Amino acid sequence: MTATPFAHLHCHSEYSMLDGASRIKDLISFAKEQNMPGLALTDHGVMYGSVRFYQEAKKAGIKPILGCEVYVTAERHARSVSPRAKYYHLTLLARTPEGYRNLMKLSTCGFLEGFYYKP
């Protein structure tokens, strides 16, 4: 019996502040060891590691899936440090180059227009 191909679609790297401990090269090595056909990088609110992840995955023969875990809130301009402030996580994956560009825009927008402790 052959194993069904599996790819992690929600991975954080060292670029996910206070949450990610894995280095991109280690994520790629693990995926290669496990014979994963692809792997997604979905850091919190940032796309900092995308280019390096893409290059390393391609070099290892793994399909790079670029994404971002964004924070969503109804009151994105509120400036509250209340622990009751509600926000939700949403994992977005790019299917096309246009999708990648849109993720870059959303990440930038999160920092420039909605950043308050978390983008």
N, CA, C and O atoms as a GROMACS GRO file, in nm:
protein
  476
    1MET      N    1   0.085  -0.118   0.000
    1MET     CA    2   0.000   0.000   0.000
    1MET      C    3   0.090   0.124   0.000
    1MET      O    4   0.184   0.133   0.079
    2THR      N    5   0.061   0.218  -0.088
    2THR     CA    6   0.140   0.341  -0.093
    2THR      C    7   0.074   0.449  -0.009
    2THR      O    8  -0.048   0.454   0.004
    3ALA      N    9   0.156   0.533   0.046
    3ALA     CA   10   0.106   0.643   0.130
    3ALA      C   11   0.043   0.751   0.042
    3ALA      O   12   0.091   0.779  -0.068
    4THR      N   13  -0.061   0.811   0.091
    4THR     CA   14  -0.125   0.922   0.023
    4THR      C   15  -0.037   1.045   0.039
    4THR      O   16   0.008   1.075   0.150
    5PRO      N   17  -0.011   1.117  -0.070
    5PRO     CA   18   0.071   1.239  -0.058
    5PRO      C   19   0.009   1.338   0.042
    5PRO      O   20  -0.112   1.357   0.045
    6PHE      N   21   0.094   1.397   0.122
    6PHE     CA   22   0.049   1.490   0.225
    6PHE      C   23   0.139   1.612   0.225
    6PHE      O   24   0.261   1.600   0.212
    7ALA      N   25   0.080   1.728   0.241
    7ALA     CA   26   0.157   1.852   0.251
    7ALA      C   27   0.100   1.937   0.364
    7ALA      O   28  -0.021   1.959   0.370
    8HIS      N   29   0.185   1.984   0.452
    8HIS     CA   30   0.140   2.076   0.557
    8HIS      C   31   0.105   2.210   0.491
    8HIS      O   32   0.183   2.265   0.414
    9LEU      N   33  -0.013   2.260   0.522
    9LEU     CA   34  -0.059   2.386   0.464
    9LEU      C   35  -0.060   2.501   0.564
    9LEU      O   36  -0.116   2.607   0.537
   10HIS      N   37   0.000   2.479   0.680
   10HIS     CA   38   0.001   2.584   0.783
   10HIS      C   39   0.129   2.569   0.865
   10HIS      O   40   0.130   2.503   0.968
   11CYS      N   41   0.236   2.631   0.819
   11CYS     CA   42   0.365   2.624   0.888
   11CYS      C   43   0.418   2.764   0.916
   11CYS      O   44   0.408   2.854   0.833
   12HIS      N   45   0.473   2.780   1.035
   12HIS     CA   46   0.536   2.906   1.073
   12HIS      C   47   0.687   2.889   1.075
   12HIS      O   48   0.739   2.783   1.110
   13SER      N   49   0.756   2.993   1.037
   13SER     CA   50   0.902   2.993   1.039
   13SER      C   51   0.951   3.091   1.145
   13SER      O   52   0.873   3.142   1.226
   14GLU      N   53   1.081   3.115   1.142
   14GLU     CA   54   1.140   3.211   1.236
   14GLU      C   55   1.086   3.352   1.216
   14GLU      O   56   1.113   3.440   1.298
   15TYR      N   57   1.011   3.375   1.109
   15TYR     CA   58   0.956   3.508   1.084
   15TYR      C   59   0.820   3.530   1.151
   15TYR      O   60   0.768   3.641   1.147
   16SER      N   61   0.763   3.427   1.214
   16SER     CA   62   0.641   3.443   1.292
   16SER      C   63   0.682   3.479   1.434
   16SER      O   64   0.710   3.391   1.516
   17MET      N   65   0.685   3.607   1.462
   17MET     CA   66   0.733   3.655   1.591
   17MET      C   67   0.653   3.594   1.707
   17MET      O   68   0.530   3.590   1.703
   18LEU      N   69   0.724   3.548   1.807
   18LEU     CA   70   0.669   3.489   1.929
   18LEU      C   71   0.593   3.359   1.905
   18LEU      O   72   0.526   3.310   1.996
   19ASP      N   73   0.602   3.302   1.784
   19ASP     CA   74   0.526   3.181   1.756
   19ASP      C   75   0.605   3.078   1.676
   19ASP      O   76   0.590   2.958   1.699
   20GLY      N   77   0.688   3.122   1.586
   20GLY     CA   78   0.761   3.028   1.501
   20GLY      C   79   0.903   3.006   1.550
   20GLY      O   80   0.975   3.101   1.580
   21ALA      N   81   0.942   2.880   1.558
   21ALA     CA   82   1.078   2.849   1.600
   21ALA      C   83   1.155   2.777   1.490
   21ALA      O   84   1.278   2.764   1.499
   22SER      N   85   1.086   2.730   1.388
   22SER     CA   86   1.150   2.652   1.282
   22SER      C   87   1.214   2.744   1.179
   22SER      O   88   1.155   2.844   1.137
   23ARG      N   89   1.333   2.709   1.139
   23ARG     CA   90   1.400   2.782   1.032
   23ARG      C   91   1.352   2.725   0.899
   23ARG      O   92   1.317   2.608   0.889
   24ILE      N   93   1.350   2.810   0.797
   24ILE     CA   94   1.302   2.769   0.666
   24ILE      C   95   1.378   2.647   0.616
   24ILE      O   96   1.317   2.553   0.566
   25LYS      N   97   1.508   2.647   0.630
   25LYS     CA   98   1.587   2.533   0.580
   25LYS      C   99   1.548   2.404   0.653
   25LYS      O  100   1.551   2.297   0.592
   26ASP      N  101   1.512   2.413   0.781
   26ASP     CA  102   1.472   2.294   0.856
   26ASP      C  103   1.333   2.245   0.813
   26ASP      O  104   1.309   2.125   0.805
   27LEU      N  105   1.244   2.338   0.784
   27LEU     CA  106   1.112   2.300   0.734
   27LEU      C  107   1.124   2.225   0.601
   27LEU      O  108   1.060   2.123   0.581
   28ILE      N  109   1.208   2.278   0.513
   28ILE     CA  110   1.229   2.215   0.382
   28ILE      C  111   1.293   2.078   0.399
   28ILE      O  112   1.252   1.982   0.334
   29SER      N  113   1.392   2.067   0.485
   29SER     CA  114   1.458   1.938   0.510
   29SER      C  115   1.359   1.834   0.562
   29SER      O  116   1.360   1.719   0.518
   30PHE      N  117   1.274   1.875   0.655
   30PHE     CA  118   1.174   1.784   0.710
   30PHE      C  119   1.077   1.738   0.601
   30PHE      O  120   1.046   1.620   0.590
   31ALA      N  121   1.030   1.832   0.520
   31ALA     CA  122   0.937   1.798   0.412
   31ALA      C  123   1.002   1.699   0.316
   31ALA      O  124   0.937   1.605   0.268
   32LYS      N  125   1.128   1.721   0.287
   32LYS     CA  126   1.202   1.632   0.196
   32LYS      C  127   1.214   1.492   0.258
   32LYS      O  128   1.192   1.392   0.189
   33GLU      N  129   1.249   1.485   0.385
   33GLU     CA  130   1.262   1.356   0.454
   33GLU      C  131   1.130   1.278   0.455
   33GLU      O  132   1.130   1.155   0.448
   34GLN      N  133   1.020   1.351   0.465
   34GLN     CA  134   0.888   1.289   0.471
   34GLN      C  135   0.826   1.266   0.333
   34GLN      O  136   0.712   1.223   0.322
   35ASN      N  137   0.902   1.295   0.229
   35ASN     CA  138   0.854   1.280   0.091
   35ASN      C  139   0.727   1.360   0.062
   35ASN      O  140   0.640   1.316  -0.012
   36MET      N  141   0.718   1.477   0.121
   36MET     CA  142   0.603   1.564   0.094
   36MET      C  143   0.619   1.627  -0.044
   36MET      O  144   0.728   1.673  -0.078
   37PRO      N  145   0.512   1.629  -0.122
   37PRO     CA  146   0.521   1.690  -0.255
   37PRO      C  147   0.524   1.842  -0.248
   37PRO      O  148   0.573   1.908  -0.341
   38GLY      N  149   0.472   1.899  -0.140
   38GLY     CA  150   0.466   2.044  -0.126
   38GLY      C  151   0.465   2.084   0.020
   38GLY      O  152   0.454   1.999   0.109
   39LEU      N  153   0.476   2.213   0.044
   39LEU     CA  154   0.476   2.267   0.180
   39LEU      C  155   0.435   2.413   0.173
   39LEU      O  156   0.478   2.486   0.084
   40ALA      N  157   0.352   2.455   0.268
   40ALA     CA  158   0.310   2.596   0.272
   40ALA      C  159   0.381   2.669   0.386
   40ALA      O  160   0.403   2.614   0.493
   41LEU      N  161   0.415   2.794   0.360
   41LEU     CA  162   0.469   2.883   0.462
   41LEU      C  163   0.362   2.988   0.490
   41LEU      O  164   0.325   3.065   0.401
   42THR      N  165   0.312   2.992   0.614
   42THR     CA  166   0.203   3.083   0.650
   42THR      C  167   0.237   3.156   0.780
   42THR      O  168   0.174   3.135   0.883
   43ASP      N  169   0.337   3.241   0.773
   43ASP     CA  170   0.378   3.316   0.892
   43ASP      C  171   0.270   3.416   0.933
   43ASP      O  172   0.185   3.455   0.853
   44HIS      N  173   0.274   3.456   1.061
   44HIS     CA  174   0.176   3.549   1.116
   44HIS      C  175   0.193   3.690   1.060
   44HIS      O  176   0.288   3.760   1.095
   45GLY      N  177   0.102   3.730   0.975
   45GLY     CA  178   0.094   3.869   0.929
   45GLY      C  179   0.209   3.919   0.844
   45GLY      O  180   0.211   4.037   0.810
   46VAL      N  181   0.304   3.834   0.810
   46VAL     CA  182   0.420   3.880   0.733
   46VAL      C  183   0.451   3.784   0.618
   46VAL      O  184   0.414   3.667   0.620
   47MET      N  185   0.521   3.838   0.520
   47MET     CA  186   0.564   3.758   0.404
   47MET      C  187   0.716   3.762   0.392
   47MET      O  188   0.771   3.738   0.285
   48TYR      N  189   0.784   3.792   0.502
   48TYR     CA  190   0.929   3.813   0.499
   48TYR      C  191   1.008   3.695   0.444
   48TYR      O  192   1.108   3.714   0.374
   49GLY      N  193   0.965   3.574   0.473
   49GLY     CA  194   1.042   3.457   0.432
   49GLY      C  195   1.002   3.398   0.298
   49GLY      O  196   1.057   3.295   0.258
   50SER      N  197   0.908   3.459   0.229
   50SER     CA  198   0.852   3.400   0.107
   50SER      C  199   0.954   3.371  -0.002
   50SER      O  200   0.955   3.261  -0.058
   51VAL      N  201   1.039   3.466  -0.031
   51VAL     CA  202   1.134   3.448  -0.141
   51VAL      C  203   1.233   3.338  -0.107
   51VAL      O  204   1.259   3.250  -0.190
   52ARG      N  205   1.289   3.342   0.012
   52ARG     CA  206   1.385   3.239   0.052
   52ARG      C  207   1.319   3.101   0.057
   52ARG      O  208   1.378   3.002   0.013
   53PHE      N  209   1.197   3.096   0.111
   53PHE     CA  210   1.123   2.970   0.117
   53PHE      C  211   1.099   2.915  -0.024
   53PHE      O  212   1.120   2.796  -0.049
   54TYR      N  213   1.056   3.001  -0.114
   54TYR     CA  214   1.029   2.960  -0.252
   54TYR      C  215   1.156   2.903  -0.316
   54TYR      O  216   1.152   2.796  -0.377
   55GLN      N  217   1.265   2.973  -0.302
   55GLN     CA  218   1.391   2.929  -0.363
   55GLN      C  219   1.440   2.797  -0.304
   55GLN      O  220   1.482   2.708  -0.377
   56GLU      N  221   1.435   2.786  -0.171
   56GLU     CA  222   1.482   2.664  -0.105
   56GLU      C  223   1.394   2.543  -0.139
   56GLU      O  224   1.444   2.433  -0.162
   57ALA      N  225   1.263   2.565  -0.143
   57ALA     CA  226   1.171   2.455  -0.176
   57ALA      C  227   1.193   2.407  -0.319
   57ALA      O  228   1.199   2.287  -0.344
   58LYS      N  229   1.205   2.501  -0.412
   58LYS     CA  230   1.229   2.465  -0.552
   58LYS      C  231   1.358   2.384  -0.565
   58LYS      O  232   1.363   2.284  -0.636
   59LYS      N  233   1.462   2.430  -0.497
   59LYS     CA  234   1.592   2.364  -0.503
   59LYS      C  235   1.583   2.220  -0.450
   59LYS      O  236   1.654   2.132  -0.497
   60ALA      N  237   1.494   2.197  -0.352
   60ALA     CA  238   1.478   2.065  -0.291
   60ALA      C  239   1.376   1.978  -0.365
   60ALA      O  240   1.355   1.862  -0.329
   61GLY      N  241   1.312   2.034  -0.470
   61GLY     CA  242   1.213   1.957  -0.544
   61GLY      C  243   1.078   1.950  -0.476
   61GLY      O  244   1.000   1.857  -0.501
   62ILE      N  245   1.049   2.047  -0.391
   62ILE     CA  246   0.922   2.053  -0.319
   62ILE      C  247   0.843   2.172  -0.371
   62ILE      O  248   0.898   2.280  -0.392
   63LYS      N  249   0.712   2.152  -0.392
   63LYS     CA  250   0.629   2.262  -0.440
   63LYS      C  251   0.609   2.363  -0.328
   63LYS      O  252   0.551   2.331  -0.225
   64PRO      N  253   0.656   2.487  -0.348
   64PRO     CA  254   0.636   2.590  -0.246
   64PRO      C  255   0.494   2.646  -0.256
   64PRO      O  256   0.448   2.683  -0.364
   65ILE      N  257   0.426   2.652  -0.144
   65ILE     CA  258   0.293   2.712  -0.138
   65ILE      C  259   0.306   2.833  -0.047
   65ILE      O  260   0.335   2.821   0.072
   66LEU      N  261   0.286   2.950  -0.104
   66LEU     CA  262   0.306   3.074  -0.029
   66LEU      C  263   0.174   3.119   0.031
   66LEU      O  264   0.069   3.117  -0.034
   67GLY      N  265   0.181   3.160   0.157
   67GLY     CA  266   0.061   3.203   0.226
   67GLY      C  267   0.093   3.297   0.340
   67GLY      O  268   0.207   3.340   0.358
   68CYS      N  269  -0.011   3.327   0.417
   68CYS     CA  270   0.003   3.417   0.530
   68CYS      C  271  -0.113   3.391   0.626
   68CYS      O  272  -0.226   3.373   0.582
   69GLU      N  273  -0.084   3.388   0.754
   69GLU     CA  274  -0.191   3.380   0.853
   69GLU      C  275  -0.218   3.521   0.901
   69GLU      O  276  -0.136   3.582   0.969
   70VAL      N  277  -0.334   3.572   0.864
   70VAL     CA  278  -0.368   3.711   0.895
   70VAL      C  279  -0.461   3.716   1.016
   70VAL      O  280  -0.524   3.616   1.052
   71TYR      N  281  -0.468   3.832   1.075
   71TYR     CA  282  -0.561   3.857   1.185
   71TYR      C  283  -0.678   3.937   1.130
   71TYR      O  284  -0.661   4.033   1.055
   72VAL      N  285  -0.798   3.896   1.169
   72VAL     CA  286  -0.919   3.963   1.122
   72VAL      C  287  -0.997   4.010   1.245
   72VAL      O  288  -1.016   3.935   1.340
   73THR      N  289  -1.042   4.135   1.240
   73THR     CA  290  -1.123   4.189   1.349
   73THR      C  291  -1.225   4.286   1.291
   73THR      O  292  -1.200   4.350   1.189
   74ALA      N  293  -1.336   4.296   1.357
   74ALA     CA  294  -1.440   4.389   1.311
   74ALA      C  295  -1.398   4.534   1.337
   74ALA      O  296  -1.444   4.625   1.268
   75GLU      N  297  -1.311   4.554   1.434
   75GLU     CA  298  -1.269   4.690   1.470
   75GLU      C  299  -1.120   4.706   1.446
   75GLU      O  300  -1.042   4.722   1.540
   76ARG      N  301  -1.080   4.703   1.319
   76ARG     CA  302  -0.938   4.704   1.287
   76ARG      C  303  -0.867   4.834   1.322
   76ARG      O  304  -0.744   4.836   1.331
   77HIS      N  305  -0.941   4.942   1.341
   77HIS     CA  306  -0.877   5.069   1.375
   77HIS      C  307  -0.887   5.101   1.524
   77HIS      O  308  -0.838   5.205   1.568
   78ALA      N  309  -0.949   5.012   1.602
   78ALA     CA  310  -0.960   5.034   1.746
   78ALA      C  311  -0.822   5.023   1.810
   78ALA      O  312  -0.740   4.941   1.768
   79ARG      N  313  -0.798   5.103   1.909
   79ARG     CA  314  -0.668   5.103   1.977
   79ARG      C  315  -0.687   5.060   2.121
   79ARG      O  316  -0.673   5.139   2.214
   80SER      N  317  -0.720   4.934   2.139
   80SER     CA  318  -0.746   4.880   2.272
   80SER      C  319  -0.646   4.769   2.303
   80SER      O  320  -0.616   4.686   2.217
   81VAL      N  321  -0.597   4.767   2.424
   81VAL     CA  322  -0.510   4.657   2.467
   81VAL      C  323  -0.588   4.559   2.554
   81VAL      O  324  -0.530   4.474   2.620
   82SER      N  325  -0.718   4.574   2.552
   82SER     CA  326  -0.803   4.488   2.633
   82SER      C  327  -0.788   4.341   2.594
   82SER      O  328  -0.786   4.308   2.475
   83PRO      N  329  -0.776   4.254   2.693
   83PRO     CA  330  -0.768   4.111   2.661
   83PRO      C  331  -0.899   4.060   2.600
   83PRO      O  332  -0.904   3.950   2.546
   84ARG      N  333  -1.004   4.141   2.610
   84ARG     CA  334  -1.133   4.103   2.552
   84ARG      C  335  -1.142   4.138   2.404
   84ARG      O  336  -1.238   4.100   2.337
   85ALA      N  337  -1.045   4.210   2.354
   85ALA     CA  338  -1.047   4.246   2.212
   85ALA      C  339  -1.048   4.117   2.130
   85ALA      O  340  -0.964   4.029   2.148
   86LYS      N  341  -1.145   4.109   2.041
   86LYS     CA  342  -1.160   3.987   1.963
   86LYS      C  343  -1.095   4.000   1.827
   86LYS      O  344  -1.117   4.098   1.755
   87TYR      N  345  -1.017   3.902   1.794
   87TYR     CA  346  -0.962   3.891   1.660
   87TYR      C  347  -0.954   3.743   1.626
   87TYR      O  348  -0.951   3.657   1.714
   88TYR      N  349  -0.953   3.717   1.500
   88TYR     CA  350  -0.953   3.580   1.452
   88TYR      C  351  -0.838   3.558   1.356
   88TYR      O  352  -0.789   3.652   1.294
   89HIS      N  353  -0.795   3.436   1.345
   89HIS     CA  354  -0.688   3.399   1.252
   89HIS      C  355  -0.752   3.347   1.124
   89HIS      O  356  -0.850   3.273   1.128
   90LEU      N  357  -0.694   3.385   1.012
   90LEU     CA  358  -0.741   3.337   0.882
   90LEU      C  359  -0.617   3.302   0.800
   90LEU      O  360  -0.532   3.388   0.776
   91THR      N  361  -0.607   3.178   0.757
   91THR     CA  362  -0.493   3.136   0.677
   91THR      C  363  -0.527   3.150   0.529
   91THR      O  364  -0.624   3.093   0.481
   92LEU      N  365  -0.446   3.228   0.460
   92LEU     CA  366  -0.466   3.254   0.317
   92LEU      C  367  -0.351   3.192   0.238
   92LEU      O  368  -0.235   3.206   0.276
   93LEU      N  369  -0.384   3.124   0.129
   93LEU     CA  370  -0.283   3.062   0.043
   93LEU      C  371  -0.295   3.119  -0.097
   93LEU      O  372  -0.405   3.136  -0.149
   94ALA      N  373  -0.182   3.148  -0.158
   94ALA     CA  374  -0.180   3.202  -0.295
   94ALA      C  375  -0.180   3.086  -0.395
   94ALA      O  376  -0.098   2.995  -0.384
   95ARG      N  377  -0.270   3.092  -0.492
   95ARG     CA  378  -0.273   2.990  -0.597
   95ARG      C  379  -0.200   3.035  -0.722
   95ARG      O  380  -0.158   2.953  -0.803
   96THR      N  381  -0.186   3.166  -0.739
   96THR     CA  382  -0.130   3.222  -0.862
   96THR      C  383  -0.033   3.335  -0.825
   96THR      O  384  -0.031   3.380  -0.710
   97PRO      N  385   0.046   3.381  -0.922
   97PRO     CA  386   0.130   3.499  -0.895
   97PRO      C  387   0.047   3.621  -0.853
   97PRO      O  388   0.090   3.699  -0.768
   98GLU      N  389  -0.071   3.635  -0.910
   98GLU     CA  390  -0.158   3.746  -0.869
   98GLU      C  391  -0.201   3.729  -0.723
   98GLU      O  392  -0.208   3.827  -0.649
   99GLY      N  393  -0.230   3.607  -0.683
   99GLY     CA  394  -0.264   3.580  -0.544
   99GLY      C  395  -0.150   3.615  -0.450
   99GLY      O  396  -0.172   3.669  -0.342
  100TYR      N  397  -0.028   3.584  -0.492
  100TYR     CA  398   0.090   3.620  -0.413
  100TYR      C  399   0.101   3.772  -0.399
  100TYR      O  400   0.126   3.822  -0.290
  101ARG      N  401   0.083   3.842  -0.508
  101ARG     CA  402   0.089   3.990  -0.502
  101ARG      C  403  -0.020   4.044  -0.410
  101ARG      O  404   0.004   4.139  -0.335
  102ASN      N  405  -0.138   3.984  -0.414
  102ASN     CA  406  -0.246   4.028  -0.325
  102ASN      C  407  -0.213   4.002  -0.178
  102ASN      O  408  -0.245   4.084  -0.092
  103LEU      N  409  -0.149   3.890  -0.150
  103LEU     CA  410  -0.106   3.864  -0.012
  103LEU      C  411  -0.004   3.967   0.035
  103LEU      O  412  -0.007   4.012   0.149
  104MET      N  413   0.087   4.003  -0.055
  104MET     CA  414   0.186   4.107  -0.021
  104MET      C  415   0.116   4.239   0.011
  104MET      O  416   0.152   4.308   0.106
  105LYS      N  417   0.016   4.273  -0.069
  105LYS     CA  418  -0.059   4.397  -0.046
  105LYS      C  419  -0.134   4.392   0.088
  105LYS      O  420  -0.132   4.488   0.164
  106LEU      N  421  -0.198   4.278   0.116
  106LEU     CA  422  -0.272   4.265   0.242
  106LEU      C  423  -0.179   4.274   0.363
  106LEU      O  424  -0.212   4.339   0.462
  107SER      N  425  -0.064   4.212   0.353
  107SER     CA  426   0.033   4.217   0.462
  107SER      C  427   0.080   4.360   0.485
  107SER      O  428   0.087   4.406   0.599
  108THR      N  429   0.111   4.429   0.378
  108THR     CA  430   0.154   4.569   0.388
  108THR      C  431   0.044   4.656   0.446
  108THR      O  432   0.068   4.740   0.533
  109CYS      N  433  -0.078   4.635   0.399
  109CYS     CA  434  -0.193   4.711   0.448
  109CYS      C  435  -0.213   4.687   0.598
  109CYS      O  436  -0.243   4.780   0.673
  110GLY      N  437  -0.195   4.563   0.641
  110GLY     CA  438  -0.209   4.531   0.783
  110GLY      C  439  -0.113   4.611   0.870
  110GLY      O  440  -0.149   4.654   0.980
  111PHE      N  441   0.008   4.630   0.822
  111PHE     CA  442   0.107   4.707   0.898
  111PHE      C  443   0.081   4.857   0.890
  111PHE      O  444   0.092   4.927   0.991
  112LEU      N  445   0.049   4.906   0.773
  112LEU     CA  446   0.035   5.050   0.756
  112LEU      C  447  -0.097   5.106   0.806
  112LEU      O  448  -0.103   5.219   0.854
  113GLU      N  449  -0.204   5.028   0.796
  113GLU     CA  450  -0.336   5.080   0.830
  113GLU      C  451  -0.401   5.017   0.952
  113GLU      O  452  -0.484   5.080   1.017
  114GLY      N  453  -0.365   4.896   0.985
  114GLY     CA  454  -0.436   4.828   1.092
  114GLY      C  455  -0.349   4.776   1.204
  114GLY      O  456  -0.398   4.704   1.291
  115PHE      N  457  -0.221   4.810   1.204
  115PHE     CA  458  -0.131   4.753   1.303
  115PHE      C  459  -0.154   4.813   1.441
  115PHE      O  460  -0.149   4.934   1.460
  116TYR      N  461  -0.179   4.726   1.537
  116TYR     CA  462  -0.182   4.764   1.678
  116TYR      C  463  -0.151   4.638   1.757
  116TYR      O  464  -0.240   4.560   1.787
  117TYR      N  465  -0.028   4.620   1.790
  117TYR     CA  466   0.026   4.501   1.853
  117TYR      C  467   0.036   4.384   1.755
  117TYR      O  468   0.135   4.310   1.759
  118LYS      N  469  -0.062   4.366   1.670
  118LYS     CA  470  -0.059   4.261   1.568
  118LYS      C  471  -0.109   4.321   1.437
  118LYS      O  472  -0.206   4.396   1.437
  119PRO      N  473  -0.041   4.288   1.325
  119PRO     CA  474  -0.086   4.344   1.196
  119PRO      C  475  -0.214   4.279   1.147
  119PRO      O  476  -0.264   4.315   1.040
   0.00000   0.00000   0.00000
